Amino acid sequence: MWRLSFIFLAIPLVLGSPTWNEGLTKAPRYSMNIDLPEEERWESVLQHWNVSEYREMARAVFDSFVNKETMQLLEIIAGSLDYYLPSPYAGEIRGIAKFFQMDVGEMVLYNLFYDITLSGGCTSIVAQDSKGNIWHARNWDYYFPATLRNWTVVVDFQSHGKTLYTATSFIGQVGVFTGQRPNAFTVSLNERDEGTILDDMIQILKALISDKTVFTSFQIRDALSRNDTATFDSALQRLAYHPETAPNYYIIGGVKSTEGAVITRARLTAVDVWRLDLSSGRSQTRCI
C-alpha cells in the first residue's frame, strides 16, 4: 500500500535569519465545527487568543502593507459582504471580525492578503521515494515572522464529529494555504509574482462581480471540501483550471504512486502542470 506523508512546515521564516535556532514550538491544534452557523464556527478556536493583542498586531501588519485606496475598496466590500463573497466565507469573516472587535473591512483585507500583495515567497517539495511513498513538505517565507508564529494553528474542519479536512493556517484566515483531505490529497500554495498591483486590483474587482472567479485561499478550501474534488485527479483539475484572482504555484500530493504535481497558475488557467513521472525507474522530487 502506498503511503502519503505530509510535513506541515507552516512556520513563517525570514530568509537569511537564524529562525531555526530560536526554539520553535509545535503549532496548537483545534477542531472547528462546520455544522454551526457561519458566524459562530471559529469561536472555539479564536477563544485561545487575546482579543486586544491580536487586534494590535493585525493593525500593525496592515499599516505596513496597505495604502489608503486599498482600504477604501475593502470598506466597500465589507458594506455588502454577502453580495461580494460566497458562503461560507462572508459569514465566517463577519464572525471573526466581531470576535476580535475589528472592522469587517480589516478582516476582509487579512483574508485577501495574498491576492492583494503577492507578498512573501515559499518553498514546497513533492517527492516519491524508492518504496512508492509520496512526500509533501513546505515552509513559509513572510516578512513578519514573529506575528505569524503567534498566529499559526492547525485546524481540523469537522462535521458530526468527523474530520473532513485539515489546514495549517493563521488565526483569522478562513481560506487555506496548506491543507490535506484524508486519504485523498494534500495541497500547498507558493507565491508566483506576475503583473502589477493594478493587475491584482483589477482581478479582485472581477472576482467580486463574478461567481466563476475565486480568491486564491478560498480556491484551496473549496478543493478540500467539495464533493466533486474528493480525489487527487479531480482536485488537480479544479486547482489547475478554475479561474482565480492571483497567479501562484499549487503543489499537490496524493495517496498513490506518481500522484504528485506542481501547477503553475496564471489568473485564468494553468500555464503548466508538472507531474511525477517514474518511467525511468528512479525516485523523483520537485521543489518550488
KEZA-558983 format. One record per residue: chain; x, z, y of N, C-alpha, C in turn; residue number from 1. Coordinates in pm, whole numbers. Each point is the difference from the previous one (the first is absolute). Example, Ala and Ser with C-alpha at 12.3 -4.5 7.8 and 13.67 -1.06 7.14 Angstrom:
2
R  c      nx      nz      ny     cax     caz     cay      cx      cz      cy    k
R  A    1319     780    -569     -89       0     119      90       0     120    1
R  A     -35     -72     105      82       6     119     -77      73     109    2
//
This chain:
288
R  c      nx      nz      ny     cax     caz     cay      cx      cz      cy    k
R  A      85       0    -119     -85       0     119      88       0     125    1
R  A     -33     -89      94      77      -6     124     -34     121      85    2
R  A      95      41      79     -19     118      83      27     -35     146    3
R  A     -84      53      87      18     -18     143      50     130      61    4
R  A     109      -8      71      52     117      71      -3     -29     148    5
R  A     -68      86      75     -12     -20     144      63     118      70    6
R  A     104     -25      76      72     106      69     -43       0     146    7
R  A     -77     101      40     -43      11     139     115      55      83    8
R  A      66     -85      76     103      45      92     -52     -21     141    9
R  A    -113      61      32     -63     -21     128      46      99     104   10
R  A     119      56     -18      57      87     100      61     -85     109   11
R  A     -41      17     127      52     -83     107     151      22      18   12
R  A      72    -109      16     145       7      21      37     -74     127   13
R  A     107      40      61      57     -75     111     132     -58     -46   14
R  A      13    -130       9     122     -64     -47     120      55      76   15
R  A     104      37     -76     122      48      61       7     149      21   16
R  A    -110      71     -28       4     145      18       4      69    -135   17
R  A      57     120      -9      21      67    -129    -124      72     -50   18
R  A    -113     -75      -7    -127      62     -37       4      62    -138   19
R  A      67     -68     -95       0      50    -137      70     135     -12   20
R  A      79      40      97      71     126      -7     -75     116      63   21
R  A    -122     -26      44     -72     102      74     -92      84     -89   22
R  A       4     -17    -130     -81      82     -88    -147     -38       1   23
R  A     -30    -126     -39    -137     -47       0     -85      77    -100   24
R  A    -123      27      36     -92      70     -88    -105     -98     -54   25
R  A     -60      37    -109    -102     -84     -62    -125      -2      84   26
R  A     -59    -117      19    -121     -12      80    -115      72     -68   27
R  A     -85      71      75    -116      66     -61     -99    -102     -53   28
R  A     -77      40    -100     -96     -91     -63    -139      63       2   29
R  A     -99     -80      46    -137      48      10     -95    -108     -53   30
R  A    -121      40     -28    -103     -95     -42    -102     -16     112   31
R  A     -57    -119      10    -101     -31     100    -122     -57     -71   32
R  A    -116      58      22    -122     -36     -70     -73    -111      77   33
R  A       5    -123     -50     -63    -110      71    -152      -2     -19   34
R  A     -54      93     -78    -145      12     -14     -62      71     120   35
R  A      82      67      80     -49      69     119     -28    -100     112   36
R  A     -79      38     100     -18     -86     117     135     -36      62   37
R  A      10    -120      55     127     -50      50      67      95     100   38
R  A     -77      59      90      58      84     104      48     135     -53   39
R  A     -35      34    -123      37     131     -56     108      -9    -108   40
R  A      31    -118     -46      85     -17    -119     138      61      14   41
R  A      60     -11     117     140      38      16      19     148      33   42
R  A    -107      73      21      13     138      45      79      87     -98   43
R  A     -17     -22    -129      70      81     -99     151     -23       5   44
R  A      43    -114      53     142     -30      16      49      45     138   45
R  A     -78     -29     103      41      30     137      14     149      26   46
R  A     -75      82     -72       1     144      27     137      65     -21   47
R  A      91     -71     -63     133      55     -24      94     -24     118   48
R  A     -48     -65     107      83     -28     117     -55      73     122   49
R  A      91      45      85     -37      68     123     -52    -102     101   50
R  A    -119      23      50     -67     -99      86      79     -26     128   51
R  A      37     104      72      68     -19     129     139     -61     -18   52
R  A      73      40    -103     133     -55     -24      -9    -149     -36   53
R  A     -96     -35     -85     -17    -140     -37     -32     -84     123   54
R  A     -92      47      81     -43     -74     119     118     -22      95   55
R  A      80     102      20     116     -10      88     102    -100     -52   56
R  A      28       5    -130      97     -92     -59     -52    -143       4   57
R  A    -127     -20     -28     -58    -134      -1       8     -64     139   58
R  A     -33      76     101       1     -56     135     142     -31      47   59
R  A      95      76     -46     139     -29      33      43    -133     -60   60
R  A     -43     -26    -123      30    -128     -64     -70    -114      73   61
R  A    -127      17      33     -76    -106      68      65     -36     134   62
R  A      38     101      76      55     -22     134     130     -80      -4   63
R  A      73      11    -111     128     -69      -9     -12    -146     -42   64
R  A    -120     -41     -48     -12    -134     -55    -107     -86      67   65
R  A     -99      59      64    -119     -74      38     -14      -7     152   66
R  A     -31    -121      50     -19     -17     143    -146      20      40   67
R  A     -25      -1     129    -132      27      54    -102    -103     -45   68
R  A      39    -126      -5     -92    -106     -38     -48      16    -145   69
R  A      91      38     -88     -38      20    -140     -99     115     -13   70
R  A      23     108      73     -92     114      -6    -138     -38      52   71
R  A      -5     -86     101    -130     -43      52     -77     -79    -106   72
R  A      70     -85     -74     -64     -74    -109     -52      95    -106   73
R  A      80      99     -34     -39      94    -105    -118      85      43   74
R  A     -11      30     128    -116      75      49    -127     -83     -14   75
R  A      12    -132      19    -115     -88     -20     -42       0    -146   76
R  A     100     -10     -89     -29       4    -144     -69     130     -37   77
R  A      53     111      51     -55     131     -34    -143      14      45   78
R  A     -36     -66     111    -136      11      51    -104     -62     -91   79
R  A      42     -96     -83     -93     -65     -94      68     -10    -137   80
R  A      46     113     -48      85       3    -119     -68     -60    -121   81
R  A    -127      31     -22     -69     -49    -118     -20    -151       5   82
R  A      -4     -55     120     -15    -144      15     130     -72     -32   83
R  A     111      60      41     129     -68     -12      72      26    -132   84
R  A     -16     118     -58      73      33    -122     -98      19    -115   85
R  A      37     -47    -120     -92       8    -114      -4     141     -59   86
R  A    -103      22     -79      -8     123     -79     102      -9    -114   87
R  A      64     113     -34     -19     136      48      92      40     115   88
R  A      75     -98      54     107      34      92     -50      57     132   89
R  A    -109     -56      54     -51      49     128     -41     147     -10   90
R  A     -78      32    -102     -45     138     -15     113      97     -27   91
R  A      95     -40     -81     113      89     -31      87      24     123   92
R  A      25    -105      78      78      16     123     -72      93      97   93
R  A    -130     -16      13     -77      86      89       8     146     -45   94
R  A      -9      22    -130       6     137     -52     135      64      23   95
R  A     108     -77     -16     135      53      22      22      32     147   96
R  A     -47     -90      88      13      25     144     -74     128      39   97
R  A    -118      20     -55     -77     120      29      73     125     -48   98
R  A      59      -6    -119      69     117     -55     118      40      87   99
R  A      78     -99      45     118      30      79     -28       6     150  100
R  A    -130     -12      37     -41       9     140      75    -102      86  101
R  A       1    -123     -48      66    -110      69    -101    -109      32  102
R  A      36     -88      93     -84    -115      29      -2     -94    -119  103
R  A    -114     -61     -24     -10     -95    -111      97    -116      21  104
R  A      19     -42     126      93    -108      29     143      32     -41  105
R  A      39     126      16     133      42     -42      16     -13    -151  106
R  A    -103      38     -74       8      -7    -145      -8    -145     -49  107
R  A     -73     -85      72       2    -143     -32     141     -54      18  108
R  A      65      37     110     138     -42      25      91      38    -116  109
R  A      -8     122     -43      85      48    -109     -23     -81    -127  110
R  A    -123     -36     -27     -31     -72    -122      31    -149       8  111
R  A      20     -52     121      38    -140      16     146     -13      43  112
R  A      76     105     -22     136       6      53      87    -115     -49  113
R  A      -6     -30    -128      82    -110     -52     -43    -132      61  114
R  A    -131     -24       6     -50    -127      50      34     -22     147  115
R  A       5     109      77      26     -12     143     149     -11      28  116
R  A      81      77     -68     142       9      37      94     -74     -94  117
R  A     -40     -19    -127      92     -52    -102     133      74       7  118
R  A     -10     131      15     120      81      19      54      51    -132  119
R  A     128      29       1      64      56    -118      44    -109     -96  120
R  A      65      40    -104      41     -93    -104      10      78    -128  121
R  A     -39     -59    -109      -9      74    -125      73     -77    -110  122
R  A      24      68    -110      60     -63    -117     -83      33    -122  123
R  A     -35    -100     -78     -69      19    -127      74     -75    -109  124
R  A      -8      51    -120      62     -62    -115    -103     -10    -112  125
R  A     -11    -117     -62     -77     -14    -122      95     -59    -104  126
R  A      -1      57    -120      97     -40    -101     -58      18    -139  127
R  A      58     -71     -95     -31      21    -141     131      24     -73  128
R  A       1     106     -80     123      30     -74       0     -70    -136  129
R  A     105      24     -76      18     -70    -127    -104      36    -105  130
R  A     -73     112      23    -104      42     -94    -140     -45      42  131
R  A      -6     -75     108    -129     -51      45     -73      91      96  132
R  A      63     111      41     -64      92      94       8     -55     142  133
R  A    -110      12      74      -5     -42     139      30     121      89  134
R  A      93     -20      94      37     105      94     -32     -46     142  135
R  A     -58      90      78     -37     -32     138      38     120      87  136
R  A      83     -24     100      46     108      88      -3     -48     144  137
R  A      -6      96      93       1     -38     142      48     115      87  138
R  A      41     -34     123      26     102     102     -70     -41     128  139
R  A       5      89      98     -53     -30     133     112      15     102  140
R  A      15     -99      87      96       8     110     -79      -8     131  141
R  A     -29     113      60     -72       2     127      80      81     101  142
R  A     -43      -4     125      81      50     110     -34     142      44  143
R  A     -90      66     -70     -32     140      32     -13      78    -131  144
R  A     114      14     -71      -3      57    -136     -45     145      -7  145
R  A      36      81      98     -37     142      -6    -153      15       0  146
R  A     -67     -80      81    -147       5       5     -60     -46    -131  147
R  A      46    -114     -51     -60     -55    -121      31      83    -123  148
R  A     116      68      -1      26      91    -112    -105     110      -5  149
R  A     -40      48     117    -102     105       6    -138     -52     -39  150
R  A     -21    -130      14    -131     -59     -27     -12     -64    -138  151
R  A     110     -15     -72      -4     -70    -128     -81      78    -103  152
R  A     -86     -71     -72     -89      65     -97     -34    -100    -111  153
R  A     -22      52    -120     -50     -80    -111    -149      33     -17  154
R  A     -83    -102      -1    -145      20      -6     -57     -72    -121  155
R  A     -74      74     -82     -76     -58    -111    -142     -24      48  156
R  A     -42    -125       2    -136     -37      40     -88      12    -124  157
R  A     -95      93       4     -77      34    -119    -150     -23      19  158
R  A     -65     -32    -111    -146     -10      -6     -46      67    -128  159
R  A     -93      94      12     -50      75    -115     115      66     -77  160
R  A     100      46      74     111      72     -61     106     -88     -63  161
R  A     -14    -131       8      95     -93     -61      81     -69     109  162
R  A     132      -7     -19      87     -68      95     -11    -151     -18  163
R  A     -45     -67     106     -14    -145      -3     129     -70      42  164
R  A      69      58      98     129     -52      45      71     108      80  165
R  A     129     -18      20      84     100      67      83     -67     108  166
R  A      20      69     110      81     -53     109     100     104      47  167
R  A     120     -45      34      93      82      77     -13     -47     144  168
R  A     -42      89      88     -36     -43     134      38     106     101  169
R  A     -56     -13     119      23      94     109    -135      53      48  170
R  A      -5     128      29    -124      63      42     -59     -73     121  171
R  A    -127     -35     -11     -69     -74     105     -19    -146     -31  172
R  A      75     -51     -98     -13    -139     -43    -112     -14    -103  173
R  A     -94     -91      25    -105     -26    -100      34    -123     -84  174
R  A      90     -84      49      49    -111     -81     112      47     -90  175
R  A      62     -95     -70     104      33     -98     120     -92      21  176
R  A     120      58      -4     123     -77       4      71       1    -135  177
R  A     -25     102     -81      62      14    -131    -105      55     -95  178
R  A     -34     -72    -107    -107      49     -86      14     -44    -144  179
R  A     -78      64     -85      -5     -40    -141    -141      18     -54  180
R  A     -39     -93     -83    -128       5     -70      31      26    -147  181
R  A     -50     109     -57      41      38    -137     -20    -113    -100  182
R  A     105     -22     -80      -4     -99    -109     -27    -142      49  183
R  A      36     -27     126     -27    -133      55     119     -54      79  184
R  A      28      58     117     108     -53      83      43     102     104  185
R  A     117     -26      59      51      75     114      25     -99     112  186
R  A       0      50     124      20     -90     113      66      76     114  187
R  A      92     -67      70      61      57     119      10    -108     106  188
R  A       1      44     126       7     -90     114     137      10      65  189
R  A      60    -114      31     124      -6      76     -21     -85     124  190
R  A      73      34     107     -15     -72     125      56    -142      -9  191
R  A     -70     -93      62      49    -136      22     -30     -34     145  192
R  A     101      -2      82     -17     -14     144      -4    -147      39  193
R  A    -120     -50      30     -20    -139      38     -92      -5     122  194
R  A      34     -83      98     -85     -15     115      28     103     107  195
R  A     -91       6      98      15      87     115    -111     104       5  196
R  A      12      93      94    -106      98      21    -131     -70      34  197
R  A       7    -109      79    -120     -75      33     -64     -57    -125  198
R  A      82     -54     -92     -54     -50    -126     -71     111     -75  199
R  A      61     118      -2     -60     114     -70    -136      34      59  200
R  A      -9       6     132    -125      36      65    -107    -104     -24  201
R  A      38    -128       0     -97    -106     -27     -57      15    -140  202
R  A      86      27     -97     -46      15    -138     -88     124     -16  203
R  A      31     106      73     -83     119      -5    -139     -32      55  204
R  A      -6     -73     110    -130     -38      56     -78     -87     -98  205
R  A      71     -91     -68     -68     -83    -101     -58      86    -111  206
R  A      78      99     -45     -47      87    -107    -122      79      42  207
R  A      -6      38     127    -111      81      49    -131     -77       3  208
R  A       7    -132      15    -122     -79       9     -28     -77    -129  209
R  A      82      18    -101     -18     -73    -125      -4      97    -117  210
R  A     -95     -20     -89      -6      84    -120      85     -57    -113  211
R  A      79    -104      30      84     -62    -101     148      34      17  212
R  A      35      60     112     138      39      27       9     152       3  213
R  A      99      57     -66       9     146      -9     135      47      52  214
R  A       5     128      38     124      61      42      85      29    -123  215
R  A     131       3      19      94      -1    -112     -18     118     -94  216
R  A      -2     121      52     -11     116     -88    -138       8     -66  217
R  A    -103     -55      68    -133      -6     -61       0     -98    -116  218
R  A      76    -107      14      11    -100    -108      50      64    -129  219
R  A     100      86      11      54      64    -120    -103      95     -61  220
R  A     -64      80      84    -100      91     -55    -115     -76     -64  221
R  A     -40    -111      61    -104     -83     -61      42     -47    -139  222
R  A     125     -45     -12      48     -46    -130       1     112    -103  223
R  A      31     120      44       3     114     -92    -140      44     -42  224
R  A    -100     -29      80    -132      57     -24    -106     -98     -48  225
R  A      17    -127      24    -104     -97     -30     -13     -25    -151  226
R  A    -123     -29     -43     -24     -30    -142      63    -132     -41  227
R  A      13     -93      94      53    -132     -35     152      -9      15  228
R  A      67     114      22     146       2       7      55     110     -91  229
R  A     -55       9    -118      34     110     -91     119     -32     -90  230
R  A      58    -117      15     115     -40     -82     114     -46      90  231
R  A     119      -9     -58     116     -47      75     -25    -139      59  232
R  A     -48     -93     -80     -17    -137      47    -107     -12     108  233
R  A    -112      71     -16    -106      -9     100      42      66     131  234
R  A      74     110     -11      50      63     122     100     -90      71  235
R  A      87     -65     -78      98     -91      59     -69    -112      77  236
R  A    -106     -55     -57     -71    -109      65     -59      43     134  237
R  A     -60     118       4     -58      47     126     109      29     103  238
R  A     103      71     -41     105      36      94      74    -123      52  239
R  A       6    -104     -81      73    -120      40     -82     -92      90  240
R  A    -130      -8     -22     -75    -108      63    -117      42      86  241
R  A     -31     129       9    -109      42      89      55      15     141  242
R  A     -64     -61     103      53       7     136      14     143      51  243
R  A     106      24      75      23     133      56      69     -13     134  244
R  A      25     113      65      43      -4     140     149     -15      22  245
R  A      83      40     -95     144       5      28      81     -52    -117  246
R  A     111     -70      29      90     -44    -108      67     119     -65  247
R  A      36     -14    -128      61     112     -71      53     -49    -134  248
R  A      59      92     -74      33     -20    -140     -82      99     -82  249
R  A     -69     -47    -101     -64      86     -99      84      -3    -127  250
R  A      30     115     -54      72      10    -126     -95      62    -100  251
R  A     -18     -64    -114     -98      44    -100      68      16    -135  252
R  A     -36     105     -71      43      20    -137    -121      18     -90  253
R  A       8     -50    -123    -111      11     -94      33      89    -118  254
R  A     -73     -15    -107      18      84    -118      46     -79    -121  255
R  A      21    -129      16      45     -84    -110     132     -67      38  256
R  A      69     -48    -101     125     -72      23     -22    -116      96  257
R  A      91     -18      94       4    -104     104    -104      22     111  258
R  A     -76     108      -5     -95      26     108      71      68     117  259
R  A      64     -81      79      66      45     122       6    -116      96  260
R  A     -25      25     128      -2    -110      96      32      49     140  261
R  A      55     -92      81      20      22     142     -76    -111      73  262
R  A     -95      40      83     -81     -94      76      51      -3     143  263
R  A      38    -117      48      39     -17     140    -122     -50      75  264
R  A     -54      85      89    -127     -30      65      18     -47     143  265
R  A     -71    -109      34     -33     -30     138    -136      64      27  266
R  A     -53     -21     116    -125      69      32    -120     -53     -81  267
R  A      -3    -128     -27    -117     -56     -67      16     -13    -150  268
R  A     123     -16     -47      20     -20    -143     146      25     -35  269
R  A      30      -3    -130     138      16     -44      79    -126      28  270
R  A     127      18      38      90    -114      13      93      -9    -121  271
R  A       3     106     -80      80      -2    -122     -44     115     -90  272
R  A      -4     -26    -129     -25     105     -99     109      -9    -106  273
R  A      88      99      -3     107       7    -100     -46      92    -112  274
R  A      14     -44    -126     -42      81    -114     117      23     -94  275
R  A      -3     114     -66     101      28    -102      -3    -111    -104  276
R  A     118     -47     -36      11    -108     -98     115      33     -94  277
R  A     -33      33    -123     102      39     -97      28    -110    -101  278
R  A     -24    -124      40      23    -111     -92     146     -11     -41  279
R  A      89      57      84     142      -3     -34      37     109    -101  280
R  A     -97      91     -27      27     108     -94      69     120      63  281
R  A      19      -3     132      68     109      69     -99      87      76  282
R  A      41     122      25     -77      86      88       6     -57     141  283
R  A    -101      33      80      -5     -61     131     -51     100     104  284
R  A      55     -12     119     -35      90     111     -18     -82     126  285
R  A     -96      40      81     -15     -59     134      -8     113     101  286
R  A      79      -9     105       5     103     103     -35     -64     134  287
R  A     -95      58      71     -38     -48     132      13     115      98  288
//
